[in-house]
């Protein structure tokens, strides 16, 4: 079995400046999360949703047993913690400025923590749609992980 590292989970997204139509000053940006022709995501998304995380709170850790997921923080700042098959952890920061999408394959435990002072919002794309009765998520623990380093 191949051991994945942080680069296997990290997808750098394209960020393009947008311009005002009257005088062409930069008025923001556009981040490309998914295009059908890029093949960044192995299977086309079957579900897209936004999850919010309160400051200093953790979502997970848990494992999705059937679906592959892709996450990008669109507001705030989160750290994704992914447990590798050798027991080590990969940590990947995602926020609107760094343009990072995180890939979490099925059967790989993960969590994310909001390290900002306000609510963070995470855009999620999944290759299998969630159904209330499918029970494909298994809660787990990261007892040997150093959570305190992120707590303020």
N, C-alpha and C positions, 0 to 999 in steps of 0.2 A: 504494500500500500504506500502510495506517495504521501509524504508529509508536506502539507501546504505551508507556505510562509505568508507574511503580510502582503507581499506583492501579488500572490495568487488571489487574494480576497479584494484587493484595491483596484478600482477602475477610475481612471482620471477622466472626468467629463470635459467636454468642450465648453468654454465660456466665451461669449462674444459680447463686446460692448454694443449698446443700442444708442441711437442718436436722435435728437430732437429734429422734427421735420422742418422747423422754421430756420434754425441757424446751425444745425449739425453738431451742437455740443453733446457730449456724452450724457445721457439721462438715465442710465442704468445698464443692465446686462441681461443676457439671455443664456441660460445653461441648458444644453441639450442632454436630456436624461435618456431618451430612447427614440430611435428611428428604425423603421422596419428594415432598412437596407444596411445598417451598420454591423449587424450580427454580434453586438456586444453581449446581448442577452441570448443565451443558448436556445431557449424556448420562448415564444412570444408570451408576454404577460397575459394572464387570464383574470387577474385581479390587481387593482391599483387602489391604494388607500393612504390616508395620512394618519399617523399616530402622534399623540402629544405626550410629552414627558415633563413632569414638574421639575423645578430646580433641585439638583442633588439627588434625584430619584433614579432608580435602576429598573429597567424593563428586562425581565428574564432573571437568571439564565434559564433557557429552555431550548429544546431541540424540536425542529419540525421534521417529521419522519417521512413525509411525502413530497413536500414542496421545496423548491429552490427559491431563495428570496434575494432581492436587491434593495438596498436602502441608501437614501441620500437625505441628509439633514438640510431642510429648506429654510429653517428659521431657528436660530440659536446655535448651539455647539454641543455635539455628543461624541463620546468615545465608544466605539464598538469593540467589545472584547470577545474574541473567538477562541475556543479551546481546540488546540490542534490534537491530532491523533497521538502524538508523543507526550501529551500532558502539558506542554508549554502553551502560552497564550500569545495571540497576536492582538495588538491594540491599534486601531485605526481611527483617526479623528476625521469627522465630517462636519462641515458647516457650509453655508452658502458661498463663502469666499474661496474656499479651497477646491470646490468642484469635485469632490470625491464621492463615488458610489461604492458601497460595500456589498460584496457578493458572499452570501452564506449558503453553502450547499446543504441539501437535505442530509439529515443525520449528523450534522456538526452543531454542537451546542454553542450558543452565543447569548450575549446580553448587550445592552447599551445603557450608558449613564449620561445624564444631562449635566454638563460641567458649567453651564452658563447660569446667570442669575435670574433669568426669566424662563418661561415655558419654551421648550424646544419642540419643533415639529419635524417629523421624519416621514418622507415620502417612501412608500414601499411598493414594490412590484413583485408579484409572485406568479410562478408558472402554473400553479393550481389554485383555483378559487377556494376560499375558506367557506365551509359550511358549519353551522352550529353543532351538528351531531357527528362530525367526522373524527374527532378525538385524535388528530394527528400531531398534536403538540404535547411534548412530555417535559414537565418541569424538572430541573436539575439544580445542583449547587456547584459553586466554584469555591469550595472551602479553603483552598490553598491560594486563592487570588488575593492580592493586596488592594482591597477596595478603598482603604483609608487615603491612599494617595490622591484620589479624586474628590474626596469630601472636603467641603470648606467649613 
